[in-house]
Amino acid sequence: MNRPSTQSIPGSGRVLLAGLALVVLSGCATTSGGTEANPEDPWEGFNRGVFAFNDTLDRYALKPVAQGYHFVTPDPVETGVGNFFSNLGEIRTTLNSLLQGKGANAGASTGRFLINSTVGVLGIFDVASHMDLTAREEDFGQTLAVWGVDSGPYLVLPFLGPSTVRDTGGLPVDFYTYPVTYVEDDTVRYSLTGLRLIDTRAGLLDQEDLIRGDRYSFIRDTWLQRRRFEVSDGELGEDPFASDGFDLEGTDFDDAFAE
């Protein structure tokens, strides 16, 4: 089933999810003896420990719930839930596009939000995409990059997964520019956040066979490559995760961690 990309909590970048789920799923913590050190990952020992912690949470908590959700939820409903949360992320994209001086992208994202929130019934239906109105997702980590802030070392966060020092610094802004944060009723806010996490994880269940070799290194290297692609707005060349043979998104690495 093709699903819309989530606005990360980047993950993930994305996603503060693209995001929570982006790597509440980080896989194996075993270091491959033949794996060469990555200069972008000077804290690998610490990161692998957090990676293993996230994997345990996913293996025994998040993945089973996501599997049950995926099993009982009809595909159109699951797609609509993903569309709803993705639409809320358009607000963050608009604000960060303006901060980066990307007026056209800000306009496209604003148009998507208005169309999908009205004609698309609160974003459940992605009408804007059918009108060929698209926008690049933007978060505050990308904004900091445009402002000249170096990415810093790779960092695996508890619960949140892959990040960098720069992207971690941008998370508070991403959090406060996501509408669910301002829902006053605690029960509703926590329920929406939980549903978003479970739906994101369920959308990744079919991706788990893509991981090869040392899973920590694979996820780290592909996440960093994907992040560079997002920050450069695709100027590095073809998105390696958009091809038919390797169809991943920023949040898709989470799944890999759940064998």
C-alpha positions as CSV (number, residue, x, y, z in Angstrom):
1,M,0.0,0.0,0.0
2,N,1.4,3.4,-0.9
3,R,1.2,5.8,2.0
4,P,1.9,9.5,2.3
5,S,5.1,10.6,3.9
6,T,4.8,12.0,7.4
7,Q,6.0,15.4,8.3
8,S,8.9,14.5,10.6
9,I,9.5,15.0,13.5
10,P,11.9,14.3,11.3
11,G,13.2,12.4,11.9
12,S,12.7,13.0,11.0
13,G,14.2,14.8,10.2
14,R,12.0,14.4,9.7
15,V,9.5,13.7,11.6
16,L,9.5,14.4,15.2
17,L,8.3,11.1,14.4
18,A,9.4,10.9,10.8
19,G,9.7,10.4,13.6
20,L,8.9,8.9,17.0
21,A,8.6,5.8,15.0
22,L,11.6,6.7,12.9
23,V,13.6,4.8,15.1
24,V,11.9,3.6,18.1
25,L,12.8,0.7,16.0
26,S,16.6,0.7,15.8
27,G,17.8,-2.8,15.3
28,C,20.8,-4.9,16.4
29,A,23.4,-3.4,18.7
30,T,26.1,-5.8,17.7
31,T,29.2,-4.3,16.2
32,S,30.4,-5.9,13.0
33,G,34.1,-6.6,13.4
34,G,34.8,-5.7,9.8
35,T,32.8,-2.4,9.9
36,E,35.0,0.7,9.4
37,A,34.5,3.7,11.6
38,N,32.4,6.4,10.2
39,P,33.9,9.9,10.8
40,E,30.4,11.3,11.1
41,D,29.7,9.0,14.0
42,P,32.4,9.6,16.7
43,W,29.9,8.5,19.4
44,E,29.2,5.1,17.9
45,G,29.5,3.2,21.2
46,F,26.9,5.4,22.9
47,N,24.7,5.4,19.8
48,R,24.7,1.6,19.5
49,G,23.5,1.4,23.1
50,V,20.6,3.7,22.5
51,F,19.9,1.9,19.3
52,A,19.5,-1.4,21.2
53,F,17.3,0.3,23.8
54,N,15.0,1.6,21.0
55,D,14.9,-1.8,19.4
56,T,13.7,-3.5,22.6
57,L,10.9,-1.0,22.9
58,D,9.9,-1.6,19.3
59,R,10.2,-5.4,19.5
60,Y,8.0,-5.9,22.5
61,A,5.7,-2.9,22.4
62,L,5.3,-0.8,19.3
63,K,5.6,-3.3,16.5
64,P,3.0,-5.8,18.0
65,V,0.5,-2.9,18.4
66,A,1.2,-1.7,14.9
67,Q,0.7,-5.1,13.4
68,G,-2.7,-5.4,15.1
69,Y,-3.6,-1.9,13.9
70,H,-2.6,-2.8,10.4
71,F,-4.5,-6.0,10.5
72,V,-7.8,-4.6,11.6
73,T,-7.7,-1.2,9.8
74,P,-8.9,-1.1,6.2
75,D,-6.4,0.3,3.8
76,P,-8.4,3.4,2.9
77,V,-8.8,4.3,6.6
78,E,-5.1,3.8,7.3
79,T,-4.3,6.0,4.3
80,G,-6.7,8.7,5.5
81,V,-5.1,8.7,9.0
82,G,-1.7,9.2,7.5
83,N,-3.0,12.0,5.3
84,F,-4.5,13.7,8.3
85,F,-1.3,13.9,10.2
86,S,0.8,14.8,7.1
87,N,-1.6,17.7,6.5
88,L,-0.9,19.1,9.9
89,G,2.8,19.0,9.1
90,E,2.2,21.5,6.3
91,I,2.1,24.3,8.8
92,R,5.7,23.5,9.9
93,T,6.8,23.3,6.3
94,T,5.3,26.7,5.5
95,L,7.0,28.4,8.5
96,N,10.4,26.9,7.8
97,S,10.1,27.6,4.1
98,L,9.6,31.3,4.9
99,L,12.6,31.2,7.3
100,Q,14.7,29.8,4.6
101,G,13.5,32.3,2.0
102,K,11.7,29.6,-0.1
103,G,8.6,31.6,-0.9
104,A,7.4,29.3,-3.7
105,N,7.6,26.2,-1.4
106,A,5.8,28.2,1.4
107,G,3.0,29.1,-1.0
108,A,2.7,25.5,-2.2
109,S,2.6,24.1,1.3
110,T,0.0,26.7,2.4
111,G,-2.1,25.9,-0.6
112,R,-1.9,22.2,0.2
113,F,-3.0,22.8,3.8
114,L,-6.0,25.0,2.8
115,I,-7.2,22.6,0.0
116,N,-6.7,19.4,2.0
117,S,-8.2,20.9,5.2
118,T,-11.4,21.9,3.3
119,V,-12.0,20.0,0.2
120,G,-10.0,17.1,1.6
121,V,-12.1,17.0,4.8
122,L,-9.5,17.9,7.5
123,G,-6.7,16.4,5.4
124,I,-8.1,12.9,5.3
125,F,-8.1,13.1,1.5
126,D,-5.0,14.3,-0.2
127,V,-6.8,16.3,-2.9
128,A,-3.8,18.7,-3.4
129,S,-1.6,15.9,-4.7
130,H,-4.2,14.9,-7.2
131,M,-4.1,18.6,-8.4
132,D,-0.3,18.2,-8.8
133,L,0.3,20.7,-5.9
134,T,3.3,19.4,-4.0
135,A,5.8,20.9,-1.6
136,R,9.1,19.8,-0.1
137,E,8.8,19.0,3.6
138,E,10.9,21.4,5.7
139,D,11.8,21.3,9.4
140,F,13.9,23.6,11.7
141,G,16.9,21.3,11.4
142,Q,16.9,22.1,7.6
143,T,16.4,25.8,8.4
144,L,19.5,25.7,10.7
145,A,21.4,24.1,7.8
146,V,20.4,26.9,5.4
147,W,21.5,29.4,8.0
148,G,25.0,27.8,8.0
149,V,24.9,25.6,11.1
150,D,27.0,22.5,10.7
151,S,25.3,19.2,11.2
152,G,27.6,18.0,13.9
153,P,28.0,14.3,14.8
154,Y,25.4,11.6,14.2
155,L,23.3,11.0,17.3
156,V,20.8,8.3,18.2
157,L,18.1,9.7,20.5
158,P,16.1,7.5,23.0
159,F,12.6,7.0,21.5
160,L,13.3,9.4,18.6
161,G,16.0,7.5,16.8
162,P,18.5,8.9,14.2
163,S,19.5,12.5,14.4
164,T,22.4,14.9,14.4
165,V,23.4,17.5,16.9
166,R,22.0,20.2,14.7
167,D,18.7,18.4,14.1
168,T,18.4,17.6,17.8
169,G,18.7,21.4,18.5
170,G,15.8,22.0,16.1
171,L,13.4,19.5,17.7
172,P,11.9,22.0,20.2
173,V,10.9,24.3,17.4
174,D,9.4,21.4,15.4
175,F,7.5,20.4,18.4
176,Y,6.0,23.8,19.0
177,T,5.1,24.3,15.3
178,Y,3.0,21.1,15.2
179,P,-0.7,21.8,15.9
180,V,-1.4,18.7,18.1
181,T,0.9,20.3,20.7
182,Y,-1.7,22.9,21.4
183,V,-4.6,20.5,22.0
184,E,-5.6,21.4,25.6
185,D,-7.3,18.1,26.5
186,D,-4.6,15.8,27.6
187,T,-6.5,12.7,26.7
188,V,-7.1,13.9,23.1
189,R,-3.5,15.1,22.7
190,Y,-2.0,11.8,23.9
191,S,-4.4,9.8,21.9
192,L,-3.6,11.7,18.7
193,T,0.1,11.4,19.4
194,G,-0.2,7.6,20.0
195,L,-2.3,7.1,16.9
196,R,0.2,9.0,14.8
197,L,3.1,6.9,16.1
198,I,1.2,3.6,15.6
199,D,0.1,4.6,12.1
200,T,3.6,5.6,11.1
201,R,5.0,2.3,12.4
202,A,2.3,0.3,10.7
203,G,3.2,1.9,7.4
204,L,6.7,0.5,7.7
205,L,5.9,-3.1,8.3
206,D,6.6,-4.1,4.7
207,Q,10.0,-2.5,4.7
208,E,11.8,-4.7,7.2
209,D,13.5,-7.0,4.7
210,L,15.5,-4.2,3.1
211,I,18.2,-4.1,5.8
212,R,21.4,-5.8,4.9
213,G,24.6,-6.5,6.9
214,D,25.2,-4.7,10.1
215,R,21.8,-3.0,10.7
216,Y,23.1,-0.2,12.8
217,S,25.6,0.9,10.1
218,F,23.1,0.4,7.3
219,I,20.5,2.6,9.0
220,R,23.0,5.2,10.0
221,D,24.5,5.5,6.5
222,T,21.2,5.6,4.7
223,W,19.6,8.0,7.1
224,L,22.6,10.4,6.8
225,Q,22.4,10.2,3.0
226,R,18.7,10.8,3.0
227,R,19.1,13.8,5.4
228,R,21.8,15.3,3.1
229,F,19.3,14.9,0.2
230,E,16.6,16.7,2.2
231,V,18.8,19.6,3.3
232,S,20.2,20.2,-0.2
233,D,16.6,20.0,-1.7
234,G,17.7,17.1,-3.9
235,E,20.8,18.8,-5.4
236,L,22.9,15.8,-4.6
237,G,21.2,13.9,-7.4
238,E,18.5,11.3,-7.5
239,D,16.9,10.4,-4.2
240,P,18.3,7.0,-3.4
241,F,15.1,6.1,-1.6
242,A,12.7,7.0,-4.3
243,S,13.6,4.3,-6.8
244,D,11.5,1.2,-7.4
245,G,14.2,-1.0,-6.0
246,F,14.7,0.9,-2.8
247,D,11.5,2.6,-1.8
248,L,12.2,4.2,1.5
249,E,11.4,7.4,3.2
250,G,13.0,9.2,6.1
251,T,10.9,7.3,8.6
252,D,11.1,4.0,6.9
253,F,14.3,2.9,8.6
254,D,12.4,2.3,11.8
255,D,10.9,-0.9,10.6
256,A,14.1,-2.5,9.9
257,F,14.7,-2.6,13.5
258,A,12.0,-4.9,14.3
259,E,12.9,-8.4,13.4
